[in-house]
Amino acid sequence: MSDPQITVTLPDGSQRHYAAGTTIKDVALSIGPKLGRDAVGGVVDQGDGPGDVIDVFTPLKTDCKLKIVTVKSDAGLEVLRHSASHVMASAVQRLFPGTQVTFGPAVDNGFYYDFKRDQGFTPEDLEVIEAEMKKIVAADLPFVRREVSRDEAKAFFAGLGETFKVEHLGSIPQGETITTYSHGDWTDLCRGPHVPSTGLIKAFKLTSVAGAYWKGDERNPMLARVYGTAFWDEKALEAHLSHIEEAKKRDHRKLGRELDLFSFHPVAPAMPFFHAKGAFIYNQLIELIRRYYQVLGFDEVITPMIVDMELFKRSGHYDHYRDNMFLCDVDEREFGVKPMNCPGHTLIYATQKRSYRELPIRIADFCRLHRYERSGVTAGLTRVRSFAQDDAHIFCREDQIPMEIGVQIAMMKDIFGHFGMESQVGFATRPAQSLGREVGLSTAERESWDAVWSRAEGVLKEVLDGEKLSYSTHPGDGAFYGPKIDFRVKDALDRWHQLSTVQLDFGLPRRFDLSYVNAEGGESRPVMIHRAMLGSLERFIGVLIEHTAGDFPLWLAPVQARIIAVTDELLPYAEEVRQLMLARGLRVRTDHRSEKLGFKIRDAEIHKIPVVMVVGKKELEARSVSLRWRKRGDLGTQSLDQAIALMLQAAAAPSPGEALTRRMQDVQRL
C-alpha cells in the first residue's frame, strides 16, 4: 500500500504532489538544489490563513499552500537571529553555570535573551560570551527539533533547575504541540524555527545589556537581558554597527539635553519637562496640524482630564486599560486621569440631537493624556506617562466611511512628505481580547458583536483596496473596539516607527447608544473613526530629533539664526540687524559673549543653528551680512534685504498640498 499523498501549492500557483510527512526542506530540494540550500523555513496555509514561519524539517501532513523562506528574505533573517539567540544562551550557560534561561526572541534589528543571574552581565562579559559563541558556530552543530509531551518537558526542565521554563509550560494551552530544539548537548523549550545548523551563523555581535522583568511584570523577578544582532555576512553586520554608532550620536535623549529642548526629573517619572525651545517645536507641530484641520473641517474641543471611572466602564476601557490608568477617589467616587479622548468625545456628540445632514462631525483634541507605563518600558520621549496626541474622532454615516478615511490617509502621506519620511501601511484585525468577547455575554450578543467586527474589518479592507495602497495584514493587532490602519515611517537610519493610526469603530457608538435622524425620519447609528496623525507629540518629537539629528528644518528651528559681531564695537549693528529680522517674524539671536569669532561659529554649529550671520566693518558699511547656512554652505555677503528674503522663503511653514485640498473640496461638495 503506497503512502498517502498530499498536494503542495506554491506561490506561483503550481502544484506538486508528495508523500505525507515530506518536510519543507525536501520540497525545496525537489524544486532545485540552490533553493534547498537557501531554505531556512516555510509559511504554511492549510485553509485558515497563512501561519508563522515554521522549521524546514517540519513534516507536511495535509494539503497546503507553501511559501519557502530563504536566507535572502526578512523572515529568513529573523530565523537566523532567533538561532543566534540560542547559541548565545548555550554559550552563557557553558561559561556561567547556574544561570537560568527564559526567552530569546528575534526582534527588530537583532535578538535578545533574558537570563536569571544575580550578578547580571558586564560589557566585558559580552566579549567572553562572543568568543564562546564562535566555538559553537565553528562546530557546525545541527539544530534538532523534537516534539515532546507536557510531562516529558516538565520533567526534563525541572531536572535542569529551569524554573522559568517549567512555569511557562503551564501557560501553553492544552492540545498545543510542545517542541524542543537542541544543538549539541544544549536544549531549549522553543517553537522555532531555526536555521539547519549553527555554522550558518557567520556574522554576529552582542551589543548591550539591560534589565527586564519576567513576562514584563514588575511584580516578577528582575532578569538580565543581553542584546545582540546577526546577519548573513560581515559586510551587512558592519553596516548595521555603523548605524548603531550613528544612532548613539542622534539619540534624542542626548540631543534633547545638549540642545536644551527637554529634561526629566524624579518628581514626575517619565513625564517630560519641555524647555522653551522644546515647547516651541511642540507648539509648531500643533499649529501644523491645525492648518490641516482648517482645510479638513475639524472642530477643536477641550475635555476634562479627570473623569468618573463609570465613563470608562461604559466604553470598555476599564476592563482593558485600568492597570494603565492613574486612579484617585473623590467624594467617595472612583475617578481616573484619562488615558484617551474617545469616550469624552462620544459625550459631546450626545449633547444634541443629530441629523444625517450634519454628518460627518469631526472633533479634534490636543488635551493631555496620562498612562501608567511600567518603569521598565519607559524610554525618553518615545514611551512616556504624560503626553498629548493630535487626536481626532469622526462621527459619520456608513456610506461616508470611504471618503473620510481616504482623506485621512491622504493627510498622513502629505504630512510625512514634509519631513522626508517614507511610510508603509498595515491593516490590523480583531484581537483576542475585544468588545463582544467579554465573559457573561449571551450567545446572541456574541453573534451580534461578531457581525459588527466582520462588517468593520470588511469595510476597512475595502477602503484600503480602493485607495490602491500596498499594505501588510496583522491578524489580532487591532484595537479592542475596532480594526485599524497603522502607518509606519522610516527615519534617516532606516528604522521604522509606528506613528499614525486610523481605527474604524462600530462598537463605542453602540455602547453609548449614539444615534442620528436618518433621511426617512427614523434613527440610525453613526460610525466612529479614531484618527491620530503624528500620534503622541512626545514620541514624534523624539523620532524627529533622531531623524534630523537635531538639525531641524528652518520653519521648525527654535532659533533660526545667530548674529555674530566680529568685535564688540559692532554689537549695535548686530542688534539692529536682529531687530529688523524680528520685525519680519524671524527668530534671531545675537551672540554677545566676549569670545573669539571661531569659537562662536563652532558653538553655533554644535547647537545646530541653521543660519549664522557674521557682521564686520565691511558689512556695517554695506548694510549687509556674511551668510553661513548649515544646509547650503557659505553664501557670502548678502544685503540685509536679500538675507531676509532668503530666510523668509526657506522658513515658510508647510501647509496642506493642493491634491489634498482638492480632494477635501470634492468631499464637501458631496
C-alpha positions in Angstrom: 0.0 0.0 0.0 1.5 3.4 -1.1 2.0 6.3 1.4 -0.9 8.9 1.5 -0.3 11.7 -1.0 -0.6 15.4 -0.3 -0.7 18.4 -2.7 1.5 21.4 -2.1 0.6 24.6 -3.9 3.5 27.1 -4.4 3.2 30.9 -4.6 3.1 30.9 -8.4 0.1 28.6 -8.3 1.9 25.5 -9.4 1.1 22.3 -7.6 3.4 19.4 -6.6 2.5 16.0 -5.1 4.4 14.4 -2.2 4.1 11.6 0.3 2.6 12.8 3.6 5.3 13.6 6.0 7.6 15.2 3.4 9.5 18.1 5.0 9.7 21.7 3.8 13.4 21.0 3.2 12.5 18.1 0.9 10.1 20.3 -1.1 12.7 22.9 -1.5 15.3 20.4 -2.7 12.9 18.9 -5.2 12.5 22.3 -6.8 16.2 22.9 -7.0 19.5 22.4 -5.2 20.1 26.1 -4.6 16.6 26.6 -3.1 17.3 23.6 -0.9 20.5 25.1 0.3 18.9 28.6 0.9 15.7 27.4 2.6 15.5 28.2 6.3 11.8 27.9 6.9 8.4 28.0 5.4 4.9 29.6 5.8 2.1 27.1 5.5 -1.5 27.9 4.7 -3.9 25.0 5.3 -7.0 26.9 4.5 -7.3 29.0 7.7 -4.8 31.7 6.6 -1.0 31.7 6.5 0.6 31.0 9.8 4.0 31.8 11.2 7.3 30.8 9.8 8.0 27.1 10.7 11.0 24.9 10.6 12.3 23.4 7.3 12.3 20.0 8.9 8.6 20.2 9.9 6.7 17.4 8.1 3.8 18.4 5.9 0.8 16.1 6.7 -2.1 17.6 4.7 -2.7 19.6 1.5 -1.5 23.1 1.9 -0.1 26.3 0.3 3.6 26.7 1.0 5.9 29.7 0.7 9.5 28.8 1.3 11.5 31.2 3.3 15.1 31.7 2.2 18.2 33.4 3.6 17.6 36.4 1.3 14.2 37.4 3.0 13.4 39.4 6.1 11.7 36.3 7.5 14.9 34.3 6.9 17.0 36.9 8.7 14.6 36.6 11.7 15.2 32.9 11.7 18.9 33.4 11.7 18.7 35.8 14.7 16.5 33.5 16.7 19.1 30.8 16.1 21.8 33.2 17.2 20.0 33.9 20.4 20.0 30.1 21.2 23.7 29.9 20.5 24.2 32.9 22.9 22.2 31.2 25.6 24.1 28.0 25.3 27.4 29.9 25.5 26.2 31.8 28.6 25.3 28.5 30.4 28.7 27.0 29.5 30.5 30.0 30.9 28.3 30.7 33.9 26.9 27.5 35.4 23.7 28.0 37.4 22.3 30.7 35.1 18.7 30.1 34.2 17.3 30.9 30.7 13.9 32.3 29.9 13.0 33.6 26.4 15.2 34.6 23.5 13.3 36.0 20.5 14.4 37.8 17.4 13.4 41.5 17.4 13.8 44.4 15.1 17.4 44.7 14.1 18.6 41.8 16.3 17.7 39.5 19.2 17.9 39.2 22.9 17.8 36.6 25.6 16.7 37.0 29.2 18.7 35.3 32.0 18.3 34.8 35.7 21.7 35.6 37.1 22.1 37.6 40.3 25.3 39.2 39.2 24.0 40.3 35.8 26.5 40.8 33.0 29.1 43.4 32.2 30.4 44.7 28.8 33.5 42.6 29.4 31.3 39.5 29.8 29.9 40.1 26.4 33.3 39.7 24.8 33.8 36.4 26.6 30.3 35.2 25.5 31.0 36.1 21.9 34.2 34.1 21.9 32.4 31.1 23.2 29.6 31.6 20.6 32.3 31.4 17.9 33.4 28.0 19.1 29.8 26.7 18.9 29.4 28.2 15.4 32.6 26.6 14.3 31.4 23.2 15.5 28.5 23.5 12.9 26.1 21.7 15.2 22.7 20.8 13.7 19.5 22.3 15.2 17.3 19.3 16.0 13.5 19.8 16.5 11.7 17.3 18.7 8.0 17.0 19.7 7.6 16.1 23.4 4.8 15.6 25.8 4.0 18.1 28.5 5.0 15.8 31.3 8.3 14.9 29.5 9.2 18.5 29.0 8.3 19.4 32.6 10.5 16.6 34.0 13.4 17.5 31.7 13.5 21.2 32.6 12.8 20.6 36.3 15.8 18.3 36.3 17.9 21.1 34.9 16.6 23.6 37.5 15.0 25.7 34.8 12.1 27.0 36.9 11.0 29.7 34.4 10.7 27.1 31.7 8.6 24.9 34.0 6.4 27.8 34.8 6.0 28.7 31.1 4.9 25.1 30.3 1.9 25.7 32.5 0.7 28.6 30.3 0.9 26.6 27.0 -2.7 25.7 26.0 -3.8 22.1 26.3 -3.6 20.4 22.9 -0.9 22.6 21.5 2.2 20.8 20.3 5.2 21.2 22.6 8.6 21.2 20.9 12.2 21.5 22.0 15.3 22.5 19.9 18.8 21.2 20.6 22.2 21.9 19.2 24.9 19.7 20.7 24.1 18.9 24.3 22.1 22.1 24.9 18.3 22.0 24.7 15.6 24.7 25.0 11.8 24.8 25.0 11.0 26.5 21.8 8.5 26.7 18.9 11.3 27.5 16.4 12.1 27.8 13.6 15.9 27.7 13.4 18.5 27.5 10.7 19.7 23.9 9.9 22.9 24.3 11.8 25.0 26.7 13.9 27.6 27.0 11.1 25.2 29.3 9.2 25.5 32.0 11.9 28.6 33.7 10.5 28.3 37.4 11.4 27.0 38.4 14.9 27.7 40.9 17.7 26.5 41.3 21.3 25.6 44.9 21.7 24.3 45.7 25.2 22.9 44.5 28.5 19.8 45.7 30.3 17.3 44.7 33.0 13.8 43.3 32.3 11.1 41.8 34.4 10.0 38.2 33.9 7.0 38.4 31.5 7.2 42.2 31.6 5.6 42.4 35.0 7.4 44.5 37.7 6.0 42.2 40.3 8.1 39.4 38.9 11.8 38.7 39.3 14.3 41.1 37.5 16.2 39.4 34.7 19.4 40.2 32.9 18.8 40.9 29.2 21.6 40.6 26.7 21.0 42.1 23.3 22.8 41.2 20.1 22.4 41.2 16.3 23.2 38.8 13.5 23.5 39.0 9.7 24.3 36.6 6.9 27.6 38.3 6.2 30.2 40.6 7.8 29.6 43.4 5.4 25.9 43.7 6.5 26.9 43.4 10.1 29.5 46.2 9.8 26.9 48.5 8.1 24.5 47.8 10.9 27.1 48.5 13.6 27.9 51.8 11.9 24.2 52.6 12.0 24.3 51.9 15.8 27.1 54.3 16.3 25.3 57.0 14.3 22.1 56.3 16.3 24.1 56.9 19.5 25.0 60.3 18.2 21.4 61.0 17.2 19.9 59.7 20.5 17.1 62.2 21.2 17.8 62.0 25.0 21.4 63.1 24.4 20.5 65.8 21.8 17.5 66.9 23.9 19.9 67.7 26.7 22.6 69.3 24.5 20.1 71.5 22.6 18.2 72.5 25.7 14.9 71.0 24.5 13.6 69.0 27.4 14.5 67.2 30.6 13.2 64.7 33.1 13.1 64.9 36.9 12.3 62.2 39.6 9.4 64.3 40.9 7.5 63.3 37.7 8.9 60.0 36.5 8.6 59.5 32.7 6.8 62.9 32.3 8.9 65.3 30.3 9.6 69.0 31.1 9.7 70.8 27.8 12.1 73.8 28.0 11.4 76.9 25.9 13.0 75.6 22.7 11.3 72.2 23.0 8.0 73.8 23.8 8.4 76.0 20.6 8.8 72.8 18.5 5.9 71.2 20.3 3.6 74.2 19.5 4.8 74.5 15.9 3.8 70.9 15.3 0.3 71.5 16.8 0.0 74.6 14.5 0.9 72.4 11.5 -1.9 70.0 12.3 -4.3 72.9 12.9 -3.6 74.2 9.4 -4.7 70.8 8.1 -7.8 70.9 10.4 -8.8 74.2 8.8 -8.8 72.5 5.4 -10.3 69.2 6.5 -13.2 70.7 8.6 -12.3 69.7 12.1 -13.6 71.5 15.2 -11.2 71.6 18.2 -12.6 70.8 21.6 -11.2 70.8 25.2 -12.3 67.9 27.5 -11.7 67.2 31.2 -8.6 65.4 32.3 -10.1 63.7 35.3 -13.4 61.8 34.9 -15.5 59.4 36.8 -14.5 55.8 36.0 -18.1 55.0 35.1 -17.3 56.6 31.7 -14.5 54.1 31.1 -16.6 51.2 32.4 -19.2 52.0 29.8 -16.7 52.4 27.0 -15.0 49.1 27.9 -11.6 50.8 28.6 -12.0 50.0 32.3 -11.6 46.3 31.6 -8.8 46.8 29.1 -6.8 49.8 30.4 -7.5 50.0 34.1 -4.0 48.8 35.1 -2.5 51.6 32.9 -4.5 54.4 34.5 -3.8 56.8 37.3 -6.7 56.4 39.7 -8.0 58.6 42.6 -11.0 58.8 44.9 -13.1 62.0 45.0 -16.2 62.3 47.2 -16.2 58.5 47.6 -16.3 58.0 43.8 -13.6 56.4 41.7 -12.0 58.8 39.2 -9.2 58.4 36.7 -6.9 60.6 34.8 -8.0 60.0 31.2 -5.7 57.8 29.1 -7.6 58.6 25.8 -10.1 61.1 24.5 -12.6 58.9 22.6 -15.2 58.3 25.5 -15.3 62.0 26.2 -16.0 62.8 22.6 -19.0 60.5 22.5 -20.4 62.6 25.3 -20.0 65.8 23.2 -21.7 64.1 20.3 -24.6 63.0 22.5 -25.3 66.6 23.8 -27.5 67.3 20.8 -30.0 65.5 18.5 -28.1 64.9 15.3 -29.3 64.8 11.7 -27.9 62.9 8.8 -27.4 66.3 7.2 -24.9 67.3 9.9 -22.6 64.3 9.4 -19.7 63.9 9.3 -18.9 65.6 12.6 -15.2 65.9 13.0 -13.8 66.6 16.6 -10.2 67.2 17.4 -8.5 67.4 20.8 -4.9 68.2 22.0 -5.7 67.7 25.7 -3.1 65.9 27.8 -3.4 62.2 28.4 -1.8 60.0 31.1 -1.0 56.3 31.1 0.8 54.4 33.8 3.5 52.8 31.8 5.7 50.5 33.8 9.1 51.9 34.7 10.9 49.1 32.8 9.4 50.2 29.4 9.6 54.0 29.6 12.3 55.4 27.3 12.9 59.1 26.8 10.2 60.8 24.8 9.3 57.6 22.9 7.4 56.0 25.9 6.2 58.4 28.5 3.4 58.6 31.0 2.2 62.2 30.2 1.6 63.2 26.6 -0.8 64.7 24.1 -1.9 63.3 20.8 -3.1 65.1 17.6 -6.2 63.1 18.4 -9.5 63.3 16.5 -12.8 61.4 16.1 -15.1 61.5 13.1 -18.8 60.6 13.6 -20.2 59.7 10.2 -22.7 57.6 8.2 -21.6 54.2 6.9 -21.7 55.5 3.3 -19.3 58.3 4.3 -16.6 55.9 5.6 -14.6 55.5 2.4 -14.4 59.2 1.7 -13.5 60.1 5.3 -10.8 57.5 5.8 -9.4 58.2 2.3 -8.9 61.8 3.2 -7.2 60.9 6.5 -4.8 58.6 4.6 -4.1 61.4 2.1 -3.4 63.7 5.0 -0.9 61.2 6.6 1.0 60.9 3.3 1.0 64.7 2.8 2.3 65.4 6.3 5.1 62.8 6.4 6.2 64.1 3.0 7.1 67.4 4.7 9.5 65.6 6.9 11.1 63.4 4.1 9.8 60.2 5.7 8.9 57.1 3.7 5.8 55.4 5.0 4.2 51.9 4.9 0.8 50.7 5.8 -0.5 47.9 8.0 -4.0 46.5 8.4 -4.7 45.2 11.9 -7.7 42.9 12.7 -9.7 41.9 15.7 -7.6 41.0 18.8 -8.4 38.1 21.1 -9.5 40.5 23.9 -12.1 42.7 22.2 -15.6 44.1 22.5 -18.0 41.2 22.2 -15.8 38.6 23.8 -16.4 39.6 27.5 -17.3 36.9 30.0 -21.1 36.7 30.6 -22.4 37.7 27.2 -25.2 35.6 25.7 -24.8 33.7 22.5 -27.0 36.2 20.7 -24.9 39.1 22.0 -21.6 37.4 20.9 -23.0 36.7 17.5 -24.2 40.3 17.2 -20.7 41.6 18.1 -19.1 39.1 15.7 -21.2 40.5 12.9 -20.2 44.1 13.9 -16.5 43.1 13.7 -16.8 41.4 10.4 -18.5 44.4 8.9 -15.9 46.8 10.3 -13.0 44.7 9.0 -14.6 44.3 5.6 -15.3 48.0 5.2 -11.8 49.0 6.2 -10.2 46.5 3.8 -12.4 47.8 1.0 -11.1 51.3 1.8 -7.5 50.2 1.6 -8.1 48.3 -1.6 -10.0 51.3 -3.0 -7.1 53.6 -2.2 -4.8 51.1 -4.1 -2.4 51.0 -1.2 0.1 48.3 -0.7 -0.3 47.0 2.9 0.5 44.1 5.2 -2.1 42.4 7.3 -1.5 41.9 11.1 -4.1 39.5 12.5 -5.1 40.2 16.1 -3.3 43.6 16.3 -6.4 45.8 16.2 -7.8 48.0 19.0 -10.2 46.3 21.4 -13.0 48.3 19.9 -12.2 48.0 16.2 -9.8 47.2 13.4 -7.3 49.8 12.3 -4.9 51.1 9.7 -1.4 51.8 11.0 1.2 54.0 9.3 4.9 53.3 10.0 7.5 55.8 8.9 11.2 55.2 8.1 13.7 57.6 9.6 17.1 58.6 8.2 18.7 55.5 9.8 16.3 53.1 8.0 14.4 52.4 11.3 10.6 52.0 11.2 8.4 53.8 13.8 4.7 53.3 14.2 3.1 56.7 14.5 -0.3 57.3 12.7 -3.4 55.3 13.1 -7.0 55.2 11.7 -9.4 53.0 13.6 -12.9 52.1 12.5 -15.2 51.7 15.4 -18.8 50.4 15.3 -18.5 49.5 19.0 -18.4 52.7 21.0 -21.4 54.3 19.3 -23.3 51.2 20.2 -22.1 51.2 23.8 -23.0 54.9 24.2 -26.3 54.5 22.3 -25.4 57.2 19.8 -27.8 58.0 17.0 -28.8 60.4 14.3 -32.1 61.1 12.5 -31.8 59.5 9.1 -33.3 60.6 5.8 -36.5 58.6 6.5 -37.0 60.3 9.8 -36.0 57.3 11.8 -32.9 56.7 14.0 -29.6 55.2 12.7 -26.3 54.5 14.5 -23.3 56.6 13.5 -19.8 55.1 12.9 -16.8 56.4 14.8 -13.4 56.8 13.2 -10.5 57.3 15.6 -7.6 59.1 14.0 -4.1 60.4 15.0 -1.6 61.7 12.5 1.7 62.4 14.3 0.3 60.3 17.2 1.9 61.1 20.5 3.6 64.5 20.0 6.2 63.5 22.6 7.0 60.3 20.6 7.0 62.1 17.3 9.4 64.8 18.6 11.8 62.0 19.8 11.6 60.3 16.4 12.1 63.7 14.6 15.1 64.7 16.7 16.8 61.4 15.7 15.6 61.6 12.1 17.1 65.1 11.7 20.0 64.6 14.2 18.6 67.8 15.8 19.2 69.8 12.6 15.6 70.9 12.2 14.1 72.5 9.1 14.2 76.3 9.3 10.4 76.6 9.9 10.7 74.4 12.9 14.0 75.6 14.4 13.5 77.4 17.7 16.4 79.8 16.8 16.7 80.3 13.1 19.8 82.4 13.0 22.5 83.7 15.3 24.2 87.0 14.6 27.9 87.2 15.5 29.8 90.5 15.6 33.5 90.4 14.8 34.2 93.0 17.5 32.3 94.4 20.4 32.1 97.8 18.6 29.9 96.1 16.0 27.3 94.8 18.5 25.0 97.8 18.0 24.8 97.0 14.3 24.3 93.3 15.1 21.4 94.3 17.4 19.9 96.5 14.6 20.0 93.5 12.2 18.3 91.3 14.8 15.5 93.8 15.3 14.9 94.1 11.6 14.6 90.3 11.3 12.4 90.0 14.4 10.1 92.5 12.9 9.7 90.2 9.9 8.8 87.3 12.1 12.2 85.6 12.1 13.7 84.0 15.2 17.1 85.5 15.6 19.5 86.0 18.5 22.8 87.9 18.9 25.9 86.3 20.5 27.1 88.9 22.9 29.8 86.8 24.5 33.4 88.0 24.7 34.8 85.0 22.8 36.8 84.7 19.6 35.0 84.6 16.3 36.0 81.0 15.5 34.7 79.8 18.9 31.3 81.5 18.4 30.9 80.0 14.9 31.8 76.5 16.2 29.4 76.9 19.1 26.6 77.8 16.6 27.4 74.6 14.7 27.4 72.5 17.8 23.9 73.9 18.7 22.8 73.3 15.2 21.7 76.9 14.5 20.6 76.8 10.8 22.0 80.2 9.8 24.9 82.2 11.1 25.3 85.8 10.2 28.7 87.4 10.7 28.9 91.2 10.7 32.2 93.1 10.4 33.2 96.6 9.5 32.7 95.8 5.8 29.2 94.5 6.4 28.4 97.6 8.5 29.4 99.9 5.8 27.5 98.0 3.1 24.4 97.3 5.3 24.9 93.6 4.7 25.7 90.3 6.5 28.0 87.4 5.7 25.7 84.4 5.5 26.7 80.9 6.5 23.9 78.3 6.0 24.2 74.8 7.5 22.4 73.2 4.6 23.6 75.4 1.8 27.1 76.3 2.8 28.8 79.7 2.8 26.5 82.1 0.8 28.9 85.0 1.1 27.9 88.6 1.7 24.2 89.4 1.2 22.4 92.7 1.6 20.0 92.8 4.5 17.0 92.7 2.2 18.5 89.7 0.3 19.3 87.8 3.6 15.8 88.5 5.0 14.1 87.4 1.7 16.2 84.2 1.6 15.3 83.3 5.1 11.6 84.1 4.8 11.4 81.9 1.7 13.1 79.0 3.5 11.2 79.5 6.8 7.7 79.2 5.3 5.8 76.6 7.3 4.3 73.7 5.4 0.6 73.6 4.7 -1.8 71.1 3.1 -0.9 70.2 -0.5 -3.1 71.1 -3.5 -4.1 67.5 -4.1 -5.3 67.1 -0.5 -7.2 70.4 -0.6 -8.9 69.5 -3.9 -9.8 66.1 -2.5 -11.4 67.7 0.5 -13.3 70.1 -1.7 -14.7 67.1 -3.6 -15.8 65.6 -0.2 -17.5 68.8 0.8 -19.4 69.0 -2.4 -20.8 65.5 -1.8 
